[in-house]
Amino acid sequence: MAAREEIAFDRALGALIGGALGDAMGMPTQLLSPAEIRTDYGFVDRFVDPAPDHPVSKGLRAGTITDDTEQTLLLANVLLKSGDGFDHHAWVNALIAWEEDIKARGGYDLLGPSTKRAIDAINAGTPPEQAGRSGETNGAAMRIAPVGILVPPSDALIARVAETCRATHNTTIAISSASAVATVISHGIDGADWQHAIGHAVSAARAGEKQGHWVPGGTVAARIEWALDMVEDCTIDEGIRRVFDRLGTGVISQESVPAAFAVLKLAEGDAWRAAVIAANLGGDTDTIGAIAGSMAGACAGYSSLPKDRIDGLVGIDLDAVGQIARALVRARLGGEAPND
């Protein structure tokens, strides 16, 4: 058990820190077009300060994490405290407190549109299970890594993903997207490499489509297949062009989540390379980088990540992240994860 736990812990920590690397790399380029990225930064292959007039990141230091990483760790803590089931009210209250803290620190309102809309509805008296019925953006997928770490691959994993999505992203599209990401991470924790793990993504996305409220939009499972085919035998430059031009890199799940799978394939499962590719894509670069980085990190482990880049991260307590990863792994291996 000790050896198994250490391997799983390395993978879990890889998922959380790999996501942070992708998030921090995409911080200065988010919301910009590829042309704007080239003008402001050239080709981004390291942590850089955001441009002085950046719409949301101005003033942040190079290597600073954003809401993608902070909400991921927030969800992990709520999962660990929830016991059997999932405490929706604790989750919503945690998001509200986090938003207030961000504003108190002089930051911007970083809650995504689906999460913000759901919180406003809950504050107005809407039950949590109803509040997320229009949430279809990528917020669920961007922070789902702790669920993939906590729950082994199974129908129970899809059910747990759906449960954590209920209050903010209770739609077929969002749950399908988050299910695909969580499944890759969960297989990574079990020891799968990235090529094996992504082989389970499409079936997980299809299983996730059976959960939540139906909303119109392209099927995530089909778009993941398309994204992976799109970058077959591509150079990185050509892959970036194809993803941006054909697939799209916006905040909607049907664009950014398949884009993250394309990035994972272009990077050949290397988390830092995925972070670099995502940072140059344009659009929702920090979230695409966070998702791709978390999947890559889960499938290769923390030990595969570049230590000098980890040392450059700003705004993250690595010891605290290690404690979270350890607790999630022990719950997974000890059978303490509900519905496991």
C-alpha positions as a Markdown table, in Angstrom:
| # | Residue | x | y | z |
|---|---|---|---|---|
| 1 | Met | 0.0 | 0.0 | 0.0 |
| 2 | Ala | 2.8 | 2.4 | 0.8 |
| 3 | Ala | 4.4 | 2.1 | -2.6 |
| 4 | Arg | 1.1 | 2.4 | -4.3 |
| 5 | Glu | 0.2 | 5.5 | -2.3 |
| 6 | Glu | 3.5 | 7.2 | -3.2 |
| 7 | Ile | 3.0 | 6.6 | -6.9 |
| 8 | Ala | -0.6 | 7.8 | -6.7 |
| 9 | Phe | 0.5 | 10.8 | -4.6 |
| 10 | Asp | 3.2 | 11.7 | -7.3 |
| 11 | Arg | 0.4 | 11.6 | -9.9 |
| 12 | Ala | -2.0 | 13.6 | -7.8 |
| 13 | Leu | 0.5 | 16.3 | -7.0 |
| 14 | Gly | 1.4 | 16.3 | -10.7 |
| 15 | Ala | -2.2 | 17.0 | -11.6 |
| 16 | Leu | -2.6 | 19.9 | -9.3 |
| 17 | Ile | 0.8 | 21.5 | -10.0 |
| 18 | Gly | 0.6 | 20.7 | -13.7 |
| 19 | Gly | -2.7 | 22.6 | -13.8 |
| 20 | Ala | -1.1 | 25.5 | -11.9 |
| 21 | Leu | 1.8 | 25.7 | -14.5 |
| 22 | Gly | -0.7 | 25.8 | -17.4 |
| 23 | Asp | -2.8 | 28.4 | -15.5 |
| 24 | Ala | 0.1 | 30.7 | -14.7 |
| 25 | Met | 1.5 | 30.5 | -18.3 |
| 26 | Gly | -1.8 | 31.5 | -19.7 |
| 27 | Met | -2.4 | 34.3 | -17.3 |
| 28 | Pro | -0.8 | 37.1 | -19.3 |
| 29 | Thr | -2.2 | 35.9 | -22.7 |
| 30 | Gln | -5.8 | 35.1 | -21.7 |
| 31 | Leu | -8.5 | 37.0 | -23.8 |
| 32 | Leu | -5.9 | 37.9 | -26.4 |
| 33 | Ser | -5.8 | 36.8 | -30.0 |
| 34 | Pro | -2.7 | 34.9 | -31.3 |
| 35 | Ala | -1.7 | 38.1 | -33.2 |
| 36 | Glu | -2.0 | 40.2 | -30.1 |
| 37 | Ile | 0.1 | 37.6 | -28.2 |
| 38 | Arg | 2.8 | 37.8 | -30.8 |
| 39 | Thr | 2.8 | 41.6 | -30.7 |
| 40 | Asp | 2.9 | 41.9 | -26.9 |
| 41 | Tyr | 5.2 | 39.0 | -26.0 |
| 42 | Gly | 6.5 | 37.1 | -29.1 |
| 43 | Phe | 6.3 | 33.4 | -28.6 |
| 44 | Val | 5.6 | 32.7 | -24.9 |
| 45 | Asp | 7.9 | 30.0 | -23.6 |
| 46 | Arg | 8.4 | 31.2 | -20.0 |
| 47 | Phe | 6.5 | 33.0 | -17.4 |
| 48 | Val | 6.1 | 36.7 | -18.4 |
| 49 | Asp | 4.5 | 39.8 | -16.9 |
| 50 | Pro | 1.2 | 40.7 | -18.4 |
| 51 | Ala | 1.0 | 43.8 | -20.7 |
| 52 | Pro | 0.4 | 47.0 | -18.7 |
| 53 | Asp | -3.0 | 47.4 | -20.4 |
| 54 | His | -4.2 | 43.8 | -20.1 |
| 55 | Pro | -7.9 | 43.7 | -19.4 |
| 56 | Val | -7.8 | 41.4 | -16.4 |
| 57 | Ser | -4.2 | 40.4 | -15.6 |
| 58 | Lys | -2.5 | 43.8 | -15.5 |
| 59 | Gly | -0.4 | 44.3 | -12.4 |
| 60 | Leu | 0.2 | 40.6 | -11.7 |
| 61 | Arg | 3.7 | 39.2 | -11.5 |
| 62 | Ala | 5.0 | 36.6 | -14.0 |
| 63 | Gly | 4.1 | 33.1 | -12.9 |
| 64 | Thr | 1.0 | 34.1 | -10.9 |
| 65 | Ile | -1.8 | 31.6 | -10.7 |
| 66 | Thr | -5.4 | 32.7 | -11.3 |
| 67 | Asp | -8.9 | 31.5 | -10.5 |
| 68 | Asp | -8.4 | 28.2 | -12.3 |
| 69 | Thr | -5.9 | 27.0 | -9.7 |
| 70 | Glu | -7.6 | 28.7 | -6.7 |
| 71 | Gln | -11.0 | 27.2 | -7.4 |
| 72 | Thr | -9.5 | 23.8 | -8.0 |
| 73 | Leu | -8.0 | 23.8 | -4.5 |
| 74 | Leu | -11.2 | 25.3 | -3.1 |
| 75 | Leu | -13.2 | 22.4 | -4.5 |
| 76 | Ala | -10.6 | 19.9 | -3.1 |
| 77 | Asn | -11.1 | 21.3 | 0.4 |
| 78 | Val | -14.9 | 21.1 | 0.1 |
| 79 | Leu | -14.7 | 17.5 | -1.2 |
| 80 | Leu | -12.5 | 16.5 | 1.7 |
| 81 | Lys | -14.8 | 18.1 | 4.3 |
| 82 | Ser | -18.1 | 16.9 | 2.8 |
| 83 | Gly | -17.9 | 13.3 | 3.9 |
| 84 | Asp | -20.6 | 11.2 | 2.3 |
| 85 | Gly | -22.2 | 13.1 | -0.5 |
| 86 | Phe | -21.3 | 16.7 | -1.5 |
| 87 | Asp | -22.1 | 19.8 | 0.5 |
| 88 | His | -23.6 | 22.2 | -2.1 |
| 89 | His | -24.1 | 25.0 | 0.3 |
| 90 | Ala | -20.6 | 24.8 | 1.6 |
| 91 | Trp | -19.3 | 24.9 | -1.9 |
| 92 | Val | -21.4 | 27.9 | -2.9 |
| 93 | Asn | -20.4 | 29.7 | 0.4 |
| 94 | Ala | -16.8 | 28.9 | -0.3 |
| 95 | Leu | -17.0 | 30.4 | -3.8 |
| 96 | Ile | -18.7 | 33.5 | -2.4 |
| 97 | Ala | -16.0 | 33.9 | 0.3 |
| 98 | Trp | -13.3 | 33.4 | -2.3 |
| 99 | Glu | -14.8 | 36.1 | -4.6 |
| 100 | Glu | -14.9 | 38.5 | -1.7 |
| 101 | Asp | -11.3 | 37.7 | -0.8 |
| 102 | Ile | -10.2 | 38.3 | -4.4 |
| 103 | Lys | -11.9 | 41.7 | -4.4 |
| 104 | Ala | -10.4 | 42.6 | -0.9 |
| 105 | Arg | -7.0 | 41.9 | -2.4 |
| 106 | Gly | -7.6 | 44.3 | -5.2 |
| 107 | Gly | -8.3 | 41.7 | -7.8 |
| 108 | Tyr | -10.9 | 41.5 | -10.4 |
| 109 | Asp | -14.2 | 39.6 | -10.4 |
| 110 | Leu | -12.9 | 36.3 | -11.7 |
| 111 | Leu | -16.0 | 34.1 | -11.3 |
| 112 | Gly | -17.0 | 32.7 | -14.6 |
| 113 | Pro | -20.4 | 33.6 | -16.1 |
| 114 | Ser | -22.1 | 30.3 | -15.2 |
| 115 | Thr | -20.8 | 30.3 | -11.7 |
| 116 | Lys | -21.7 | 33.9 | -11.1 |
| 117 | Arg | -25.2 | 33.4 | -12.5 |
| 118 | Ala | -25.8 | 30.3 | -10.3 |
| 119 | Ile | -24.6 | 32.1 | -7.1 |
| 120 | Asp | -26.9 | 35.0 | -7.8 |
| 121 | Ala | -29.8 | 32.6 | -8.2 |
| 122 | Ile | -28.9 | 30.7 | -5.0 |
| 123 | Asn | -28.7 | 33.9 | -3.1 |
| 124 | Ala | -32.1 | 34.8 | -4.4 |
| 125 | Gly | -33.5 | 31.5 | -3.0 |
| 126 | Thr | -33.2 | 29.1 | -5.9 |
| 127 | Pro | -32.3 | 25.5 | -4.7 |
| 128 | Pro | -28.7 | 24.6 | -5.6 |
| 129 | Glu | -29.8 | 21.7 | -7.8 |
| 130 | Gln | -31.8 | 24.1 | -10.0 |
| 131 | Ala | -29.4 | 27.0 | -10.0 |
| 132 | Gly | -26.9 | 25.5 | -12.4 |
| 133 | Arg | -29.3 | 24.4 | -15.1 |
| 134 | Ser | -27.9 | 27.0 | -17.6 |
| 135 | Gly | -24.2 | 26.6 | -16.8 |
| 136 | Glu | -22.5 | 25.4 | -19.9 |
| 137 | Thr | -19.1 | 27.2 | -19.8 |
| 138 | Asn | -15.8 | 25.6 | -18.8 |
| 139 | Gly | -15.7 | 26.4 | -15.1 |
| 140 | Ala | -16.6 | 22.9 | -14.1 |
| 141 | Ala | -13.9 | 21.2 | -16.3 |
| 142 | Met | -11.2 | 23.7 | -15.2 |
| 143 | Arg | -11.5 | 22.8 | -11.5 |
| 144 | Ile | -12.5 | 19.1 | -11.7 |
| 145 | Ala | -9.1 | 17.6 | -11.1 |
| 146 | Pro | -9.7 | 16.8 | -7.3 |
| 147 | Val | -12.7 | 14.6 | -8.3 |
| 148 | Gly | -10.5 | 12.7 | -10.7 |
| 149 | Ile | -7.9 | 12.2 | -7.9 |
| 150 | Leu | -10.5 | 11.2 | -5.3 |
| 151 | Val | -12.6 | 8.7 | -7.2 |
| 152 | Pro | -11.3 | 5.8 | -9.3 |
| 153 | Pro | -12.5 | 5.3 | -12.9 |
| 154 | Ser | -16.1 | 4.0 | -12.7 |
| 155 | Asp | -19.7 | 5.0 | -13.0 |
| 156 | Ala | -19.3 | 6.5 | -9.6 |
| 157 | Leu | -16.7 | 8.9 | -10.9 |
| 158 | Ile | -19.2 | 10.3 | -13.5 |
| 159 | Ala | -21.9 | 10.5 | -10.7 |
| 160 | Arg | -19.5 | 12.4 | -8.5 |
| 161 | Val | -18.6 | 14.8 | -11.3 |
| 162 | Ala | -22.2 | 15.5 | -11.9 |
| 163 | Glu | -22.9 | 16.0 | -8.2 |
| 164 | Thr | -20.1 | 18.6 | -7.9 |
| 165 | Cys | -21.4 | 20.4 | -11.1 |
| 166 | Arg | -25.0 | 20.5 | -9.8 |
| 167 | Ala | -25.0 | 24.0 | -8.3 |
| 168 | Thr | -23.2 | 25.9 | -11.0 |
| 169 | His | -22.9 | 23.8 | -14.2 |
| 170 | Asn | -25.9 | 21.4 | -14.2 |
| 171 | Thr | -26.0 | 20.9 | -17.9 |
| 172 | Thr | -25.2 | 18.0 | -20.3 |
| 173 | Ile | -22.4 | 20.0 | -21.9 |
| 174 | Ala | -20.6 | 21.0 | -18.8 |
| 175 | Ile | -20.9 | 17.7 | -17.1 |
| 176 | Ser | -19.8 | 15.9 | -20.2 |
| 177 | Ser | -16.7 | 18.1 | -20.5 |
| 178 | Ala | -15.8 | 17.7 | -16.8 |
| 179 | Ser | -16.4 | 13.9 | -16.9 |
| 180 | Ala | -13.9 | 13.6 | -19.8 |
| 181 | Val | -11.2 | 15.6 | -17.9 |
| 182 | Ala | -11.8 | 13.8 | -14.6 |
| 183 | Thr | -11.6 | 10.4 | -16.2 |
| 184 | Val | -8.2 | 11.1 | -17.9 |
| 185 | Ile | -6.9 | 12.3 | -14.5 |
| 186 | Ser | -8.3 | 9.3 | -12.6 |
| 187 | His | -6.7 | 6.9 | -15.0 |
| 188 | Gly | -3.5 | 8.8 | -14.6 |
| 189 | Ile | -3.7 | 8.4 | -10.9 |
| 190 | Asp | -4.0 | 4.6 | -11.5 |
| 191 | Gly | -0.8 | 4.7 | -13.5 |
| 192 | Ala | -1.9 | 5.1 | -17.1 |
| 193 | Asp | 0.2 | 7.2 | -19.5 |
| 194 | Trp | -1.5 | 10.0 | -21.4 |
| 195 | Gln | -2.1 | 8.0 | -24.6 |
| 196 | His | -4.0 | 5.3 | -22.6 |
| 197 | Ala | -5.8 | 7.7 | -20.5 |
| 198 | Ile | -7.2 | 9.8 | -23.3 |
| 199 | Gly | -8.6 | 6.6 | -24.8 |
| 200 | His | -11.3 | 6.8 | -22.1 |
| 201 | Ala | -12.2 | 10.4 | -22.5 |
| 202 | Val | -14.8 | 10.1 | -25.2 |
| 203 | Ser | -16.8 | 7.3 | -23.5 |
| 204 | Ala | -16.7 | 9.4 | -20.3 |
| 205 | Ala | -17.9 | 12.4 | -22.1 |
| 206 | Arg | -20.8 | 10.4 | -23.5 |
| 207 | Ala | -21.7 | 9.1 | -20.1 |
| 208 | Gly | -21.6 | 12.6 | -18.8 |
| 209 | Glu | -24.1 | 13.7 | -21.5 |
| 210 | Lys | -26.8 | 11.6 | -19.6 |
| 211 | Gln | -26.5 | 13.9 | -16.6 |
| 212 | Gly | -27.9 | 17.4 | -16.1 |
| 213 | His | -30.2 | 19.6 | -18.1 |
| 214 | Trp | -29.9 | 19.4 | -21.9 |
| 215 | Val | -28.7 | 22.6 | -23.6 |
| 216 | Pro | -28.1 | 23.0 | -27.3 |
| 217 | Gly | -24.6 | 22.8 | -28.6 |
| 218 | Gly | -22.1 | 20.5 | -30.2 |
| 219 | Thr | -21.6 | 17.2 | -28.6 |
| 220 | Val | -18.4 | 17.3 | -26.4 |
| 221 | Ala | -17.5 | 13.7 | -27.1 |
| 222 | Ala | -17.6 | 14.2 | -30.9 |
| 223 | Arg | -15.6 | 17.4 | -30.6 |
| 224 | Ile | -12.9 | 15.8 | -28.5 |
| 225 | Glu | -12.6 | 13.1 | -31.2 |
| 226 | Trp | -12.4 | 15.9 | -33.8 |
| 227 | Ala | -9.8 | 17.8 | -31.8 |
| 228 | Leu | -7.6 | 14.8 | -31.5 |
| 229 | Asp | -7.8 | 14.0 | -35.2 |
| 230 | Met | -7.3 | 17.6 | -36.1 |
| 231 | Val | -3.7 | 17.7 | -34.7 |
| 232 | Glu | -2.6 | 14.3 | -35.8 |
| 233 | Asp | 1.0 | 14.6 | -37.2 |
| 234 | Cys | 0.9 | 18.4 | -36.8 |
| 235 | Thr | 3.8 | 20.6 | -35.9 |
| 236 | Ile | 3.1 | 22.8 | -32.9 |
| 237 | Asp | 2.8 | 25.9 | -35.0 |
| 238 | Glu | 0.3 | 24.2 | -37.4 |
| 239 | Gly | -1.6 | 22.7 | -34.4 |
| 240 | Ile | -2.0 | 26.1 | -32.8 |
| 241 | Arg | -3.4 | 27.5 | -36.0 |
| 242 | Arg | -5.8 | 24.6 | -36.5 |
| 243 | Val | -7.1 | 24.7 | -33.0 |
| 244 | Phe | -7.7 | 28.4 | -33.0 |
| 245 | Asp | -9.1 | 28.7 | -36.5 |
| 246 | Arg | -11.2 | 25.5 | -36.6 |
| 247 | Leu | -12.0 | 24.4 | -33.1 |
| 248 | Gly | -12.0 | 27.7 | -31.2 |
| 249 | Thr | -10.6 | 28.6 | -27.8 |
| 250 | Gly | -13.4 | 30.5 | -26.1 |
| 251 | Val | -14.9 | 30.0 | -22.7 |
| 252 | Ile | -17.7 | 27.7 | -23.9 |
| 253 | Ser | -17.0 | 24.1 | -23.0 |
| 254 | Gln | -17.4 | 22.8 | -26.6 |
| 255 | Glu | -14.4 | 24.9 | -27.6 |
| 256 | Ser | -11.9 | 25.1 | -24.7 |
| 257 | Val | -12.2 | 21.6 | -23.4 |
| 258 | Pro | -11.6 | 19.8 | -26.7 |
| 259 | Ala | -8.9 | 22.4 | -27.3 |
| 260 | Ala | -7.2 | 21.2 | -24.1 |
| 261 | Phe | -7.2 | 17.6 | -25.4 |
| 262 | Ala | -5.7 | 18.8 | -28.7 |
| 263 | Val | -3.0 | 20.6 | -26.6 |
| 264 | Leu | -2.3 | 17.5 | -24.6 |
| 265 | Lys | -1.7 | 15.5 | -27.8 |
| 266 | Leu | 0.4 | 18.2 | -29.4 |
| 267 | Ala | 2.5 | 18.3 | -26.2 |
| 268 | Glu | 2.8 | 14.5 | -26.3 |
| 269 | Gly | 1.7 | 14.4 | -22.6 |
| 270 | Asp | 4.4 | 16.8 | -21.4 |
| 271 | Ala | 2.8 | 19.2 | -18.9 |
| 272 | Trp | 5.2 | 22.1 | -19.4 |
| 273 | Arg | 5.1 | 21.8 | -23.2 |
| 274 | Ala | 1.3 | 21.8 | -22.9 |
| 275 | Ala | 1.5 | 25.0 | -20.8 |
| 276 | Val | 3.6 | 26.7 | -23.5 |
| 277 | Ile | 1.3 | 25.6 | -26.4 |
| 278 | Ala | -1.8 | 26.7 | -24.5 |
| 279 | Ala | -0.3 | 30.1 | -23.7 |
| 280 | Asn | 0.1 | 30.9 | -27.4 |
| 281 | Leu | -3.3 | 29.7 | -28.5 |
| 282 | Gly | -5.2 | 32.8 | -27.8 |
| 283 | Gly | -8.6 | 33.0 | -26.1 |
| 284 | Asp | -9.1 | 31.3 | -22.8 |
| 285 | Thr | -5.4 | 30.3 | -22.6 |
| 286 | Asp | -5.1 | 30.0 | -18.8 |
| 287 | Thr | -8.1 | 27.6 | -18.5 |
| 288 | Ile | -7.0 | 25.5 | -21.5 |
| 289 | Gly | -3.5 | 25.4 | -20.1 |
| 290 | Ala | -4.8 | 24.4 | -16.6 |
| 291 | Ile | -6.9 | 21.6 | -18.0 |
| 292 | Ala | -4.2 | 20.2 | -20.3 |
| 293 | Gly | -1.6 | 20.6 | -17.6 |
| 294 | Ser | -3.6 | 18.8 | -15.0 |
| 295 | Met | -4.2 | 15.8 | -17.4 |
| 296 | Ala | -0.6 | 15.7 | -18.4 |
| 297 | Gly | 0.6 | 16.0 | -14.8 |
| 298 | Ala | -1.7 | 13.2 | -13.7 |
| 299 | Cys | -0.4 | 10.9 | -16.4 |
| 300 | Ala | 3.3 | 11.7 | -15.9 |
| 301 | Gly | 3.6 | 12.7 | -12.2 |
| 302 | Tyr | 5.0 | 15.6 | -10.3 |
| 303 | Ser | 8.5 | 14.1 | -10.7 |
| 304 | Ser | 8.3 | 14.8 | -14.4 |
| 305 | Leu | 7.6 | 18.5 | -14.0 |
| 306 | Pro | 10.4 | 21.1 | -14.4 |
| 307 | Lys | 11.4 | 22.2 | -10.9 |
| 308 | Asp | 12.7 | 25.6 | -12.0 |
| 309 | Arg | 9.3 | 26.4 | -13.5 |
| 310 | Ile | 7.5 | 25.2 | -10.3 |
| 311 | Asp | 9.8 | 27.5 | -8.3 |
| 312 | Gly | 8.6 | 30.4 | -10.5 |
| 313 | Leu | 4.9 | 30.0 | -9.5 |
| 314 | Val | 3.5 | 32.9 | -7.6 |
| 315 | Gly | 0.5 | 32.8 | -5.2 |
| 316 | Ile | 0.5 | 29.1 | -4.4 |
| 317 | Asp | 1.5 | 27.3 | -1.2 |
| 318 | Leu | 3.2 | 24.1 | -2.5 |
| 319 | Asp | 3.2 | 22.5 | 1.0 |
| 320 | Ala | -0.5 | 23.1 | 1.3 |
| 321 | Val | -1.1 | 21.6 | -2.2 |
| 322 | Gly | 1.0 | 18.6 | -1.2 |
| 323 | Gln | -1.2 | 18.1 | 1.9 |
| 324 | Ile | -4.4 | 18.3 | -0.2 |
| 325 | Ala | -3.0 | 15.8 | -2.8 |
| 326 | Arg | -2.0 | 13.4 | 0.0 |
| 327 | Ala | -5.5 | 13.6 | 1.6 |
| 328 | Leu | -7.3 | 13.0 | -1.7 |
| 329 | Val | -5.1 | 10.0 | -2.4 |
| 330 | Arg | -5.5 | 8.5 | 1.0 |
| 331 | Ala | -9.3 | 8.8 | 0.7 |
| 332 | Arg | -9.2 | 7.2 | -2.7 |
| 333 | Leu | -7.0 | 4.2 | -1.6 |
| 334 | Gly | -8.7 | 3.9 | 1.7 |
| 335 | Gly | -12.1 | 3.6 | 0.3 |
| 336 | Glu | -13.2 | 6.7 | 2.1 |
| 337 | Ala | -14.4 | 8.5 | -1.0 |
| 338 | Pro | -18.2 | 8.4 | -1.0 |
| 339 | Asn | -19.7 | 6.3 | -3.9 |
| 340 | Asp | -16.3 | 4.8 | -4.5 |
